[in-house]
Amino acid sequence: MIEQLILAAIILKIIEPIVLGVICLLRSFNMAARMPAMIKDTMGYLEKRQANDQSFTYELIIVDDGSPDKTTE
């Protein structure tokens, strides 16, 4: 159990910059235009990471913040 908690902490530390980068991008103006490239880049990184480490798992969550720029359409 302790090993799993340590591993979870390490994974969170690794993905924190990615999450923060995504949050910063999502706060930018007109994210609807930027989302496809951002998702492609993010998925490319995550898929490459998983290919190198079969135990690495990920989940991509896209949240609608109520923005009027049609981001989640």
VMD Tcl script that builds the backbone (N, CA, C; Angstrom):
set m [mol new atoms 219]
animate dup $m
set s [atomselect $m all]
$s set {name element resname resid chain x y z} {
  {N N MET 1 A 0.815 -1.192 0.000}
  {CA C MET 1 A 0.000 0.000 0.000}
  {C C MET 1 A 0.865 1.264 0.000}
  {N N ILE 2 A 1.915 1.262 0.811}
  {CA C ILE 2 A 2.807 2.414 0.867}
  {C C ILE 2 A 3.495 2.613 -0.481}
  {N N GLU 3 A 3.885 1.498 -1.111}
  {CA C GLU 3 A 4.526 1.589 -2.422}
  {C C GLU 3 A 3.587 2.232 -3.448}
  {N N GLN 4 A 2.301 1.878 -3.381}
  {CA C GLN 4 A 1.320 2.443 -4.309}
  {C C GLN 4 A 1.137 3.936 -4.067}
  {N N LEU 5 A 1.134 4.359 -2.817}
  {CA C LEU 5 A 1.018 5.779 -2.494}
  {C C LEU 5 A 2.240 6.555 -2.982}
  {N N ILE 6 A 3.401 5.967 -2.804}
  {CA C ILE 6 A 4.630 6.617 -3.278}
  {C C ILE 6 A 4.602 6.728 -4.795}
  {N N LEU 7 A 4.183 5.662 -5.468}
  {CA C LEU 7 A 4.093 5.687 -6.927}
  {C C LEU 7 A 3.088 6.733 -7.382}
  {N N ALA 8 A 1.948 6.828 -6.715}
  {CA C ALA 8 A 0.939 7.835 -7.068}
  {C C ALA 8 A 1.507 9.236 -6.896}
  {N N ALA 9 A 2.245 9.469 -5.843}
  {CA C ALA 9 A 2.856 10.780 -5.611}
  {C C ALA 9 A 3.870 11.112 -6.702}
  {N N ILE 10 A 4.652 10.132 -7.107}
  {CA C ILE 10 A 5.636 10.340 -8.174}
  {C C ILE 10 A 4.931 10.657 -9.490}
  {N N ILE 11 A 3.870 9.914 -9.796}
  {CA C ILE 11 A 3.132 10.157 -11.037}
  {C C ILE 11 A 2.520 11.550 -11.028}
  {N N LEU 12 A 1.934 11.949 -9.904}
  {CA C LEU 12 A 1.353 13.293 -9.812}
  {C C LEU 12 A 2.421 14.365 -10.017}
  {N N LYS 13 A 3.590 14.141 -9.470}
  {CA C LYS 13 A 4.684 15.112 -9.632}
  {C C LYS 13 A 5.119 15.194 -11.096}
  {N N ILE 14 A 5.092 14.066 -11.797}
  {CA C ILE 14 A 5.489 14.037 -13.205}
  {C C ILE 14 A 4.459 14.746 -14.082}
  {N N ILE 15 A 3.179 14.508 -13.821}
  {CA C ILE 15 A 2.151 15.076 -14.696}
  {C C ILE 15 A 1.735 16.488 -14.301}
  {N N GLU 16 A 2.161 16.961 -13.149}
  {CA C GLU 16 A 1.766 18.298 -12.702}
  {C C GLU 16 A 2.075 19.383 -13.731}
  {N N PRO 17 A 3.275 19.419 -14.335}
  {CA C PRO 17 A 3.540 20.468 -15.337}
  {C C PRO 17 A 2.601 20.381 -16.538}
  {N N ILE 18 A 2.234 19.173 -16.920}
  {CA C ILE 18 A 1.321 19.016 -18.051}
  {C C ILE 18 A -0.046 19.581 -17.690}
  {N N VAL 19 A -0.529 19.233 -16.514}
  {CA C VAL 19 A -1.839 19.707 -16.068}
  {C C VAL 19 A -1.840 21.228 -15.964}
  {N N LEU 20 A -0.796 21.782 -15.388}
  {CA C LEU 20 A -0.727 23.240 -15.263}
  {C C LEU 20 A -0.668 23.908 -16.631}
  {N N GLY 21 A 0.056 23.303 -17.563}
  {CA C GLY 21 A 0.122 23.839 -18.919}
  {C C GLY 21 A -1.232 23.825 -19.596}
  {N N VAL 22 A -1.951 22.749 -19.410}
  {CA C VAL 22 A -3.294 22.645 -19.995}
  {C C VAL 22 A -4.219 23.685 -19.380}
  {N N ILE 23 A -4.146 23.869 -18.079}
  {CA C ILE 23 A -4.989 24.870 -17.416}
  {C C ILE 23 A -4.674 26.256 -17.949}
  {N N CYS 24 A -3.398 26.578 -18.113}
  {CA C CYS 24 A -3.019 27.887 -18.653}
  {C C CYS 24 A -3.545 28.060 -20.073}
  {N N LEU 25 A -3.433 27.025 -20.887}
  {CA C LEU 25 A -3.933 27.107 -22.251}
  {C C LEU 25 A -5.446 27.282 -22.285}
  {N N LEU 26 A -6.144 26.591 -21.394}
  {CA C LEU 26 A -7.595 26.668 -21.386}
  {C C LEU 26 A -8.100 28.037 -20.949}
  {N N ARG 27 A -7.274 28.781 -20.267}
  {CA C ARG 27 A -7.665 30.125 -19.851}
  {C C ARG 27 A -7.398 31.147 -20.954}
  {N N SER 28 A -6.708 30.744 -21.990}
  {CA C SER 28 A -6.394 31.641 -23.086}
  {C C SER 28 A -7.645 31.958 -23.896}
  {N N PHE 29 A -7.583 33.029 -24.623}
  {CA C PHE 29 A -8.686 33.442 -25.487}
  {C C PHE 29 A -8.840 32.488 -26.658}
  {N N ASN 30 A -10.063 32.180 -27.032}
  {CA C ASN 30 A -10.417 31.353 -28.183}
  {C C ASN 30 A -9.761 29.973 -28.155}
  {N N MET 31 A -10.006 29.260 -27.097}
  {CA C MET 31 A -9.447 27.909 -26.991}
  {C C MET 31 A -10.030 26.955 -28.023}
  {N N ALA 32 A -11.195 27.261 -28.561}
  {CA C ALA 32 A -11.792 26.377 -29.565}
  {C C ALA 32 A -10.836 26.182 -30.736}
  {N N ALA 33 A -10.094 27.217 -31.085}
  {CA C ALA 33 A -9.142 27.126 -32.191}
  {C C ALA 33 A -7.877 26.371 -31.789}
  {N N ARG 34 A -7.534 26.386 -30.513}
  {CA C ARG 34 A -6.296 25.775 -30.043}
  {C C ARG 34 A -6.456 24.332 -29.561}
  {N N MET 35 A -7.676 23.946 -29.228}
  {CA C MET 35 A -7.903 22.619 -28.638}
  {C C MET 35 A -7.404 21.459 -29.489}
  {N N PRO 36 A -7.686 21.393 -30.782}
  {CA C PRO 36 A -7.235 20.224 -31.554}
  {C C PRO 36 A -5.721 19.996 -31.483}
  {N N ALA 37 A -4.936 21.039 -31.650}
  {CA C ALA 37 A -3.476 20.892 -31.605}
  {C C ALA 37 A -3.011 20.531 -30.195}
  {N N MET 38 A -3.623 21.133 -29.186}
  {CA C MET 38 A -3.247 20.849 -27.805}
  {C C MET 38 A -3.554 19.398 -27.453}
  {N N ILE 39 A -4.730 18.930 -27.871}
  {CA C ILE 39 A -5.095 17.538 -27.590}
  {C C ILE 39 A -4.159 16.583 -28.335}
  {N N LYS 40 A -3.852 16.898 -29.582}
  {CA C LYS 40 A -2.940 16.060 -30.366}
  {C C LYS 40 A -1.566 15.969 -29.693}
  {N N ASP 41 A -1.028 17.100 -29.264}
  {CA C ASP 41 A 0.279 17.118 -28.600}
  {C C ASP 41 A 0.243 16.356 -27.278}
  {N N THR 42 A -0.806 16.583 -26.504}
  {CA C THR 42 A -0.935 15.915 -25.208}
  {C C THR 42 A -1.051 14.407 -25.386}
  {N N MET 43 A -1.905 13.981 -26.307}
  {CA C MET 43 A -2.077 12.551 -26.553}
  {C C MET 43 A -0.791 11.923 -27.087}
  {N N GLY 44 A -0.089 12.648 -27.950}
  {CA C GLY 44 A 1.189 12.143 -28.460}
  {C C GLY 44 A 2.172 11.879 -27.339}
  {N N TYR 45 A 2.262 12.830 -26.409}
  {CA C TYR 45 A 3.163 12.658 -25.272}
  {C C TYR 45 A 2.742 11.463 -24.416}
  {N N LEU 46 A 1.443 11.410 -24.080}
  {CA C LEU 46 A 0.957 10.343 -23.209}
  {C C LEU 46 A 1.092 8.968 -23.851}
  {N N GLU 47 A 0.799 8.858 -25.142}
  {CA C GLU 47 A 0.919 7.584 -25.838}
  {C C GLU 47 A 2.376 7.138 -25.928}
  {N N LYS 48 A 3.272 8.071 -26.174}
  {CA C LYS 48 A 4.704 7.747 -26.219}
  {C C LYS 48 A 5.185 7.287 -24.845}
  {N N ARG 49 A 4.739 7.985 -23.827}
  {CA C ARG 49 A 5.114 7.628 -22.457}
  {C C ARG 49 A 4.622 6.223 -22.123}
  {N N GLN 50 A 3.381 5.907 -22.509}
  {CA C GLN 50 A 2.829 4.582 -22.222}
  {C C GLN 50 A 3.537 3.500 -23.029}
  {N N ALA 51 A 3.932 3.812 -24.262}
  {CA C ALA 51 A 4.654 2.837 -25.079}
  {C C ALA 51 A 5.988 2.461 -24.428}
  {N N ASN 52 A 6.598 3.418 -23.731}
  {CA C ASN 52 A 7.875 3.174 -23.061}
  {C C ASN 52 A 7.710 2.538 -21.684}
  {N N ASP 53 A 6.510 2.657 -21.110}
  {CA C ASP 53 A 6.260 2.122 -19.771}
  {C C ASP 53 A 4.830 1.595 -19.732}
  {N N GLN 54 A 4.668 0.300 -19.905}
  {CA C GLN 54 A 3.342 -0.310 -19.976}
  {C C GLN 54 A 2.525 -0.124 -18.698}
  {N N SER 55 A 3.171 0.170 -17.586}
  {CA C SER 55 A 2.433 0.381 -16.340}
  {C C SER 55 A 1.880 1.803 -16.231}
  {N N PHE 56 A 2.329 2.688 -17.116}
  {CA C PHE 56 A 1.847 4.073 -17.099}
  {C C PHE 56 A 0.454 4.140 -17.708}
  {N N THR 57 A -0.479 4.704 -16.978}
  {CA C THR 57 A -1.835 4.890 -17.488}
  {C C THR 57 A -2.182 6.364 -17.420}
  {N N TYR 58 A -3.172 6.748 -18.197}
  {CA C TYR 58 A -3.572 8.150 -18.198}
  {C C TYR 58 A -5.048 8.274 -18.539}
  {N N GLU 59 A -5.570 9.450 -18.248}
  {CA C GLU 59 A -6.949 9.777 -18.575}
  {C C GLU 59 A -6.966 11.247 -18.968}
  {N N LEU 60 A -7.538 11.543 -20.107}
  {CA C LEU 60 A -7.639 12.925 -20.560}
  {C C LEU 60 A -9.044 13.412 -20.235}
  {N N ILE 61 A -9.120 14.474 -19.448}
  {CA C ILE 61 A -10.407 15.029 -19.046}
  {C C ILE 61 A -10.519 16.440 -19.606}
  {N N ILE 62 A -11.583 16.682 -20.350}
  {CA C ILE 62 A -11.833 18.005 -20.907}
  {C C ILE 62 A -13.055 18.572 -20.201}
  {N N VAL 63 A -12.918 19.762 -19.653}
  {CA C VAL 63 A -13.960 20.370 -18.846}
  {C C VAL 63 A -14.501 21.610 -19.535}
  {N N ASP 64 A -15.801 21.736 -19.549}
  {CA C ASP 64 A -16.461 22.925 -20.080}
  {C C ASP 64 A -16.539 23.947 -18.954}
  {N N ASP 65 A -15.855 25.070 -19.123}
  {CA C ASP 65 A -15.851 26.095 -18.082}
  {C C ASP 65 A -16.922 27.162 -18.297}
  {N N GLY 66 A -17.826 26.921 -19.241}
  {CA C GLY 66 A -18.877 27.885 -19.501}
  {C C GLY 66 A -18.457 28.995 -20.449}
  {N N SER 67 A -17.290 28.859 -21.014}
  {CA C SER 67 A -16.768 29.869 -21.934}
  {C C SER 67 A -17.660 29.977 -23.163}
  {N N PRO 68 A -17.864 31.198 -23.698}
  {CA C PRO 68 A -18.713 31.365 -24.871}
  {C C PRO 68 A -18.032 31.068 -26.198}
  {N N ASP 69 A -16.799 30.551 -26.195}
  {CA C ASP 69 A -16.065 30.374 -27.459}
  {C C ASP 69 A -16.288 29.015 -28.120}
  {N N LYS 70 A -17.301 28.267 -27.713}
  {CA C LYS 70 A -17.669 26.988 -28.329}
  {C C LYS 70 A -16.558 25.926 -28.181}
  {N N THR 71 A -15.794 26.017 -27.104}
  {CA C THR 71 A -14.675 25.101 -26.885}
  {C C THR 71 A -15.097 23.644 -26.871}
  {N N THR 72 A -16.219 23.314 -26.236}
  {CA C THR 72 A -16.577 21.902 -26.061}
  {C C THR 72 A -17.590 21.414 -27.087}
  {N N GLU 73 A -17.790 22.160 -28.138}
  {CA C GLU 73 A -18.723 21.673 -29.188}
  {C C GLU 73 A -18.009 20.738 -30.138}
}
mol reanalyze $m
mol bondsrecalc $m
mol representation Tube
mol addrep $m
